[in-house]
């Protein structure tokens, strides 16, 4: 049988995939039981090593940050303010900091994913959940724009964090299945065990839309580089942008919000929820118009702390 006709769940099985799964699960389990501050420190060290060795990757990060810095500088001149935590650093210092924060955020994610909400509060400041509460009062669910920023596994605690701030609603996220069936199923079970439902392309378009319409909050990583998509401005450069978040909004009528996670200290982060202004969007918006609104929201989110963005891949 041709490889493309084999179901993905069967295609990504076998002895090699099983061995990879065992190794990954063992490593994740060890990291998850280490102190958060220790994993953060180790992650910064690994990031420094990567910065030292990966010269070509440094050039990629430098190009990305040059685009972002130019856009933020122009916006600041026009009167728009931004809380750029990296503004005092030179470009080369920013490049190094991106590597170090990426390593720290990645490794610290694992112990953060298993701590109690009380301990989470020692490391995570939360702001803006009144916007989510207000959006849900409209009775049409909500679409939450996410970016590759900060320790992503914090989002596994989002149902508990939201409940602590007076927001009780079904939560879900779009995700890309891993190319390892064993590892994918394990991570899927772990994330859904804490109350977050997961959707992928295998679930089609209607299931996530029905979830939103029923009053759910659907998180979507909206800053990914796309092979196909609508070409709209992102930090002043035309980039192919995924239309999926906008399409979910258009089909469900749900309000849109954006979330950021920025580093504010050693093993300390701030999670912020912002309302996305859709008042200027036409009643029947095009894909391009919705993609532009999403990118503008992401520009504000990532502009708070560019060094927390995952700029290690070619984005522009």
C-alpha positions as CSV (number, residue, x, y, z in Angstrom):
1,X,0.0,0.0,0.0
2,X,1.2,3.5,-0.9
3,X,2.5,5.4,2.2
4,X,0.1,8.3,1.8
5,X,-2.8,5.8,1.9
6,X,-1.8,4.4,5.3
7,X,-3.6,6.1,8.3
8,X,-1.3,8.4,10.2
9,X,-1.8,6.5,13.5
10,X,-0.4,3.4,11.8
11,X,2.2,5.2,9.7
12,X,3.9,6.5,12.9
13,X,4.2,3.2,14.8
14,X,6.9,0.6,15.0
15,X,10.0,-0.3,17.1
16,X,11.9,2.9,16.3
17,X,8.9,5.1,17.2
18,X,8.4,3.0,20.4
19,X,12.0,3.6,21.4
20,X,11.7,7.3,20.7
21,X,8.6,7.4,22.8
22,X,10.2,5.6,25.8
23,X,13.2,8.0,25.7
24,X,11.1,11.1,25.4
25,X,8.7,10.0,28.2
26,X,11.5,9.2,30.5
27,X,13.2,12.5,29.9
28,X,9.9,14.5,30.3
29,X,9.1,12.6,33.5
30,X,12.5,13.4,35.0
31,X,12.3,17.1,34.1
32,X,8.8,17.3,35.4
33,X,9.9,16.3,38.9
34,X,12.8,18.8,39.1
35,X,12.4,22.2,40.8
36,X,11.1,24.8,38.4
37,X,14.0,27.2,39.2
38,X,16.5,24.5,38.5
39,X,15.0,23.5,35.1
40,X,14.9,27.2,34.3
41,X,18.6,27.6,35.0
42,X,19.5,24.4,33.1
43,X,17.4,25.6,30.2
44,X,19.2,28.9,30.0
45,X,22.5,27.1,30.0
46,X,21.3,24.8,27.1
47,X,20.1,27.9,25.3
48,X,23.5,29.5,25.7
49,X,25.2,26.4,24.3
50,X,22.9,26.4,21.3
51,X,23.6,30.1,20.7
52,X,27.3,29.4,20.8
53,X,27.2,26.5,18.4
54,X,24.4,27.2,16.0
55,X,25.8,30.0,13.9
56,X,23.3,29.6,11.1
57,X,20.4,29.6,13.5
58,X,21.8,32.8,15.1
59,X,21.5,34.5,11.6
60,X,17.8,33.4,11.4
61,X,17.0,34.9,14.8
62,X,18.9,38.0,14.0
63,X,16.9,38.5,10.8
64,X,13.6,38.0,12.6
65,X,14.5,40.4,15.4
66,X,15.7,43.0,12.9
67,X,12.2,43.0,11.3
68,X,10.4,43.1,14.7
69,X,12.6,45.8,16.1
70,X,12.2,48.0,13.0
71,X,8.4,47.7,13.2
72,X,8.3,48.4,16.9
73,X,10.6,51.4,16.5
74,X,8.3,52.8,13.8
75,X,5.2,52.2,15.9
76,X,6.8,54.0,18.8
77,X,7.6,57.0,16.7
78,X,4.0,57.2,15.6
79,X,2.9,57.5,19.2
80,X,2.0,53.9,20.0
81,X,3.7,52.6,23.1
82,X,5.0,49.1,23.7
83,X,6.3,47.4,26.8
84,X,9.3,46.0,25.1
85,X,11.2,44.1,27.8
86,X,14.2,43.7,25.5
87,X,14.4,47.3,24.2
88,X,17.5,48.1,26.4
89,X,19.5,45.3,24.9
90,X,21.5,45.5,21.7
91,X,20.5,43.3,18.7
92,X,23.2,40.7,19.5
93,X,22.2,40.6,23.1
94,X,18.6,40.1,22.1
95,X,19.7,37.2,19.8
96,X,21.5,35.5,22.7
97,X,18.5,36.1,25.1
98,X,16.1,34.5,22.6
99,X,18.1,31.3,22.7
100,X,18.4,31.4,26.5
101,X,14.8,32.2,27.1
102,X,13.7,29.5,24.6
103,X,15.7,26.9,26.5
104,X,14.5,28.1,29.9
105,X,10.8,28.3,28.8
106,X,10.9,24.9,27.3
107,X,12.5,23.0,30.2
108,X,10.5,24.9,32.9
109,X,7.3,24.0,31.1
110,X,7.6,20.4,32.2
111,X,7.6,21.0,36.0
112,X,5.1,23.8,35.6
113,X,2.7,21.4,33.9
114,X,2.3,19.3,37.1
115,X,2.4,21.8,39.9
116,X,-0.8,22.7,41.9
117,X,-2.6,25.9,41.1
118,X,-1.4,27.3,44.4
119,X,2.3,26.7,43.5
120,X,1.7,28.0,40.0
121,X,0.7,31.3,41.5
122,X,4.3,31.6,42.9
123,X,5.6,31.7,39.4
124,X,2.8,33.1,37.3
125,X,1.1,36.5,37.5
126,X,-2.3,36.7,35.7
127,X,-4.0,39.7,34.2
128,X,-6.9,40.5,31.9
129,X,-9.3,37.6,32.5
130,X,-12.1,40.1,32.8
131,X,-11.9,40.4,29.0
132,X,-12.5,36.7,28.7
133,X,-15.4,36.8,31.2
134,X,-16.9,39.7,29.3
135,X,-16.6,37.9,26.0
136,X,-18.2,34.7,27.3
137,X,-21.2,36.8,28.6
138,X,-22.2,37.3,25.0
139,X,-23.1,33.6,24.8
140,X,-21.2,32.7,21.7
141,X,-18.0,31.2,23.1
142,X,-14.6,32.7,22.3
143,X,-11.6,32.3,20.0
144,X,-8.2,32.7,21.8
145,X,-5.2,33.7,19.7
146,X,-2.0,32.1,21.1
147,X,1.6,32.5,20.0
148,X,4.8,30.5,20.5
149,X,5.8,32.6,23.5
150,X,6.8,31.6,27.1
151,X,6.4,28.2,28.7
152,X,3.6,26.8,26.6
153,X,2.7,24.0,29.0
154,X,1.3,26.6,31.4
155,X,-1.7,26.4,29.1
156,X,-2.5,22.9,30.4
157,X,-3.5,24.6,33.7
158,X,-5.7,27.2,31.9
159,X,-9.0,25.6,33.1
160,X,-7.9,25.9,36.7
161,X,-6.4,29.4,36.2
162,X,-9.6,30.6,34.5
163,X,-11.8,29.2,37.3
164,X,-9.7,31.0,39.9
165,X,-10.5,34.2,38.1
166,X,-14.2,33.6,37.9
167,X,-14.3,32.1,34.4
168,X,-15.9,28.7,34.1
169,X,-16.2,27.4,30.5
170,X,-15.2,24.5,28.4
171,X,-11.6,25.0,27.1
172,X,-10.0,23.4,24.1
173,X,-7.0,23.9,21.8
174,X,-6.1,23.1,18.2
175,X,-3.0,21.0,18.0
176,X,-0.8,19.3,15.4
177,X,-0.5,15.5,16.0
178,X,3.1,14.4,16.6
179,X,4.8,12.1,14.1
180,X,4.9,9.4,16.8
181,X,1.6,7.7,17.6
182,X,2.7,6.5,21.1
183,X,4.0,9.9,22.2
184,X,1.1,11.7,20.7
185,X,-1.5,9.5,22.5
186,X,0.4,9.9,25.8
187,X,0.6,13.7,25.6
188,X,-3.0,13.8,24.4
189,X,-4.2,11.9,27.5
190,X,-2.1,14.1,29.8
191,X,-3.5,17.3,28.5
192,X,-7.1,16.2,28.4
193,X,-6.9,14.8,31.9
194,X,-6.7,18.4,33.3
195,X,-9.8,19.5,31.5
196,X,-8.5,20.8,28.1
197,X,-10.0,19.2,25.0
198,X,-7.8,18.9,21.9
199,X,-8.8,19.2,18.3
200,X,-6.7,18.5,15.2
201,X,-7.2,18.5,11.5
202,X,-8.4,14.9,11.9
203,X,-11.5,16.3,13.6
204,X,-12.5,18.4,10.6
205,X,-13.9,22.0,10.7
206,X,-17.3,21.5,12.2
207,X,-16.4,19.9,15.5
208,X,-14.3,22.9,16.8
209,X,-17.0,25.3,15.5
210,X,-19.7,23.4,17.3
211,X,-17.6,23.5,20.5
212,X,-17.3,27.3,20.2
213,X,-21.0,27.8,19.5
214,X,-21.8,25.7,22.7
215,X,-19.9,28.3,24.8
216,X,-16.4,26.9,24.6
217,X,-13.1,28.8,24.4
218,X,-10.8,27.5,21.6
219,X,-7.1,28.3,21.7
220,X,-5.3,28.5,18.3
221,X,-1.6,29.0,17.7
222,X,-1.9,31.7,15.2
223,X,1.8,32.8,14.6
224,X,3.0,29.8,12.7
225,X,4.8,30.0,9.4
226,X,2.6,28.6,6.7
227,X,3.3,27.0,3.3
228,X,-0.2,28.1,2.3
229,X,-2.3,30.9,3.6
230,X,-3.3,34.5,3.0
231,X,-0.5,37.0,2.4
232,X,-1.0,39.9,4.8
233,X,1.3,42.2,6.8
234,X,3.0,40.8,9.9
235,X,5.4,43.2,11.6
236,X,5.4,45.2,8.4
237,X,6.3,42.3,6.1
238,X,3.8,40.4,4.0
239,X,3.7,36.8,5.2
240,X,1.6,33.8,4.5
241,X,-0.9,33.6,7.5
242,X,-3.2,30.8,8.6
243,X,-6.8,31.9,8.1
244,X,-8.2,29.2,10.6
245,X,-8.7,31.6,13.6
246,X,-10.6,34.1,11.4
247,X,-12.7,31.3,9.8
248,X,-13.7,30.0,13.2
249,X,-14.7,33.5,14.2
250,X,-16.6,34.1,11.0
251,X,-18.5,30.8,11.2
252,X,-19.3,31.0,15.0
253,X,-19.6,34.8,15.5
254,X,-17.5,34.4,18.7
255,X,-15.4,37.3,20.0
256,X,-11.7,37.0,19.7
257,X,-9.0,37.5,22.4
258,X,-5.2,37.2,22.4
259,X,-3.0,35.7,25.1
260,X,0.7,36.4,25.9
261,X,3.1,34.9,28.4
262,X,6.2,37.0,29.0
263,X,9.2,36.6,31.3
264,X,9.2,39.2,34.1
265,X,11.9,37.7,36.3
266,X,14.0,34.5,37.1
267,X,11.4,31.7,36.6
268,X,8.7,34.3,36.8
269,X,6.1,34.9,34.1
270,X,3.1,37.1,33.4
271,X,0.1,35.8,31.5
272,X,-2.1,38.5,29.9
273,X,-5.4,38.2,28.1
274,X,-6.3,41.0,25.7
275,X,-9.5,41.8,23.9
276,X,-9.2,41.9,20.0
277,X,-11.0,44.9,18.6
278,X,-13.2,43.8,15.7
279,X,-15.2,47.0,15.3
280,X,-13.5,47.9,12.1
281,X,-14.1,44.5,10.5
282,X,-16.9,44.4,7.8
283,X,-20.0,42.4,8.5
284,X,-18.9,39.8,6.0
285,X,-15.1,40.0,6.2
286,X,-12.7,38.4,3.8
287,X,-10.1,35.9,4.8
288,X,-7.4,38.6,4.3
289,X,-9.2,41.1,6.5
290,X,-9.5,38.6,9.4
291,X,-5.9,37.4,9.0
292,X,-4.7,41.0,9.2
293,X,-6.7,41.6,12.4
294,X,-5.2,38.4,13.9
295,X,-1.6,39.5,13.0
296,X,-2.2,42.9,14.4
297,X,-3.2,41.3,17.7
298,X,-0.1,39.1,17.6
299,X,2.1,42.1,17.0
300,X,0.8,43.7,20.2
301,X,1.3,40.4,22.1
302,X,4.8,39.6,20.9
303,X,5.8,43.3,21.0
304,X,5.5,43.2,24.8
305,X,8.6,41.0,25.0
306,X,10.2,40.0,21.7
307,X,12.8,38.0,23.5
308,X,10.1,35.6,24.6
309,X,9.0,34.8,21.1
310,X,10.2,31.6,19.4
311,X,12.2,33.2,16.6
312,X,14.4,30.2,15.8
313,X,12.7,29.4,12.6
314,X,12.5,31.6,9.4
315,X,9.4,33.7,9.8
316,X,10.0,36.6,7.4
